[in-house]
Amino acid sequence: MKYNNQKVLITGGSSGIGLALAKKFMENDNTVIITGRNLSKLETVQKEFPSIHIFQSDVTDDAEVRMLADDIQEKFDGVDILINNAGIMNLVDAGNEDNDLQKLMQEIEINYNSPIRVLHYFLPQLKKSKNAVLINTSSGLAYVPFAQAPVYSGTKSALHFWTKGIRPQLKSHQIKVVELLPPVVDTPIFDNVGSAEESKFKPMPPQKLANLFWKDFIKGKEEITPGLSSQLKLMSRLAPKYIFKQLNKQPIPTTNG
Ligand SMILES: NC(=O)c1ccc[n+]([C@@H]2O[C@H](COP(=O)([O-])OP(=O)(O)OC[C@H]3O[C@@H](n4cnc5c(N)ncnc54)[C@H](OP(=O)(O)O)[C@@H]3O)[C@@H](O)[C@H]2O)c1
């Protein structure tokens, strides 16, 4: 495996974990391309890091993802490392019939369906690379659901199982599959959330997360569980009911999705 001079695409790279990973890959002399829906956020990042490449592209839009793959093929002759990172989180009270159903479906579309879509269109490029890696950002909540965000937890657990399922399949095409399962990280994902539950956990700074990721990534680890996520993994096996209760003392959110 090579960890520098690679072409790296990060979906949702304009803030938080994606941006921290982008910085880490740039520090290690890689060509980094980031995407997001909001162009001004991408341009702000590019002002600070002129060497970064930006593409406005919505992971849920099939035509846009196809066009992104075509553009990257043309301009960069393909990618080596694809990071499915774009994601959102809604707090939802499943007992409320006034929930916005479209918003709930959109969360599944972004967090679970889109990594499958993005891989689909970038598969030919990964197959051509001599150093192909797919990295999926799921969550420590893939091990233990956070009741206040039930759709989110479901998408991350689905992403976790999809990742495990495709790993041996893509191995035969020389594509390494890595999963990053972050703990609570201090990012804008919580901007519209405001939950009492999550404030119990001290969020990890995004750059610390990126440093811990990098250490394990260059060791060749396939399932990367920084901080509290490694405890969630262990406890989900040893004492699943106990850890579920600990995480979910207040199962119903004060704000709705
Ligand atoms: N923060 C945490 O505690 C935590 C913990 C575990 C896992 N994660 C996961 O880490 C990943 C990154 O989250 P974050 O915490 O860094 O949040 P964030 O700062 O809000 O970043 C999310 C990124 O995804 C982009 N995005 C959202 N929807 C998109 C779409 N439809 N198409 C393209 N880009 C889209 C956002 O840009 P635009 O809004 O401009 O599109 C932004 O760049 C997510 O998958 C999240 O579930 C986060």
The ligand as an SDF file (V2000), in Angstrom:
LIG
                    3D

 48 52  0  0  0  0  0  0  0  0999 V2000
  -19.4040   14.1360   14.0260 N   0  0  0  0  0  0  0  0  0  0  0  0
  -19.5910   12.9670   14.6140 C   0  0  0  0  0  0  0  0  0  0  0  0
  -19.7190   12.8470   15.8520 O   0  0  0  0  0  0  0  0  0  0  0  0
  -19.6380   11.7130   13.7740 C   0  0  0  0  0  0  0  0  0  0  0  0
  -19.5500   10.4900   14.4390 C   0  0  0  0  0  0  0  0  0  0  0  0
  -19.5800    9.3220   13.6820 C   0  0  0  0  0  0  0  0  0  0  0  0
  -19.6910    9.3810   12.3180 C   0  0  0  0  0  0  0  0  0  0  0  0
  -19.7780   10.5950   11.6930 N   0  0  0  0  0  0  0  0  0  0  0  0
  -19.8990   10.5840   10.2310 C   0  0  0  0  0  0  0  0  0  0  0  0
  -18.8540   11.3280    9.6630 O   0  0  0  0  0  0  0  0  0  0  0  0
  -19.2490   11.8120    8.3850 C   0  0  0  0  0  0  0  0  0  0  0  0
  -18.9250   13.2940    8.3020 C   0  0  0  0  0  0  0  0  0  0  0  0
  -19.7280   13.9840    9.2490 O   0  0  0  0  0  0  0  0  0  0  0  0
  -19.2130   15.2550   10.0480 P   0  0  0  0  0  0  0  0  0  0  0  0
  -19.4850   14.9930   11.4700 O   0  0  0  0  0  0  0  0  0  0  0  0
  -17.8690   15.6370    9.6150 O   0  0  0  0  0  0  0  0  0  0  0  0
  -20.3130   16.3200    9.6040 O   0  0  0  0  0  0  0  0  0  0  0  0
  -20.2300   17.6680    8.7690 P   0  0  0  0  0  0  0  0  0  0  0  0
  -19.1290   18.5480    9.2520 O   0  0  0  0  0  0  0  0  0  0  0  0
  -21.6260   18.2000    8.7700 O   0  0  0  0  0  0  0  0  0  0  0  0
  -19.8240   17.1790    7.3250 O   0  0  0  0  0  0  0  0  0  0  0  0
  -20.7060   16.5990    6.4360 C   0  0  0  0  0  0  0  0  0  0  0  0
  -20.1820   16.8040    5.0320 C   0  0  0  0  0  0  0  0  0  0  0  0
  -21.0300   16.1010    4.1310 O   0  0  0  0  0  0  0  0  0  0  0  0
  -21.4600   17.0090    3.1210 C   0  0  0  0  0  0  0  0  0  0  0  0
  -22.7650   16.5280    2.6480 N   0  0  0  0  0  0  0  0  0  0  0  0
  -23.9100   16.3770    3.3430 C   0  0  0  0  0  0  0  0  0  0  0  0
  -24.8820   15.9270    2.5270 N   0  0  0  0  0  0  0  0  0  0  0  0
  -24.3280   15.7820    1.2940 C   0  0  0  0  0  0  0  0  0  0  0  0
  -24.8040   15.3670    0.0320 C   0  0  0  0  0  0  0  0  0  0  0  0
  -26.0940   15.0280   -0.1420 N   0  0  0  0  0  0  0  0  0  0  0  0
  -23.9470   15.3400   -1.0110 N   0  0  0  0  0  0  0  0  0  0  0  0
  -22.6550   15.7130   -0.8570 C   0  0  0  0  0  0  0  0  0  0  0  0
  -22.1460   16.1150    0.3030 N   0  0  0  0  0  0  0  0  0  0  0  0
  -22.9670   16.1630    1.3800 C   0  0  0  0  0  0  0  0  0  0  0  0
  -21.4760   18.3790    3.7980 C   0  0  0  0  0  0  0  0  0  0  0  0
  -21.3990   19.4630    2.8830 O   0  0  0  0  0  0  0  0  0  0  0  0
  -22.7380   20.1460    2.2620 P   0  0  0  0  0  0  0  0  0  0  0  0
  -23.6980   20.3250    3.4040 O   0  0  0  0  0  0  0  0  0  0  0  0
  -22.2710   21.3980    1.6400 O   0  0  0  0  0  0  0  0  0  0  0  0
  -23.2390   19.1880    1.2530 O   0  0  0  0  0  0  0  0  0  0  0  0
  -20.1840   18.2790    4.5990 C   0  0  0  0  0  0  0  0  0  0  0  0
  -19.0800   18.5080    3.7710 O   0  0  0  0  0  0  0  0  0  0  0  0
  -20.7450   11.5080    8.2730 C   0  0  0  0  0  0  0  0  0  0  0  0
  -20.9290   10.3650    7.4850 O   0  0  0  0  0  0  0  0  0  0  0  0
  -21.1480   11.2650    9.7060 C   0  0  0  0  0  0  0  0  0  0  0  0
  -22.2690   10.4280    9.7960 O   0  0  0  0  0  0  0  0  0  0  0  0
  -19.7550   11.7510   12.3930 C   0  0  0  0  0  0  0  0  0  0  0  0
  1  2  1  0
  2  3  2  0
  2  4  1  0
  4  5  1  0
  4 48  2  0
  5  6  2  0
  6  7  1  0
  7  8  2  0
  8  9  1  0
  8 48  1  0
  9 10  1  0
  9 46  1  0
 10 11  1  0
 11 12  1  0
 11 44  1  0
 12 13  1  0
 13 14  1  0
 14 15  2  0
 14 16  1  0
 14 17  1  0
 17 18  1  0
 18 19  2  0
 18 20  1  0
 18 21  1  0
 21 22  1  0
 22 23  1  0
 23 24  1  0
 23 42  1  0
 24 25  1  0
 25 26  1  0
 25 36  1  0
 26 27  1  0
 26 35  1  0
 27 28  2  0
 28 29  1  0
 29 30  1  0
 29 35  2  0
 30 31  1  0
 30 32  2  0
 32 33  1  0
 33 34  2  0
 34 35  1  0
 36 37  1  0
 36 42  1  0
 37 38  1  0
 38 39  2  0
 38 40  1  0
 38 41  1  0
 42 43  1  0
 44 45  1  0
 44 46  1  0
 46 47  1  0
M  CHG  2   8   1  16  -1
M  END
$$$$
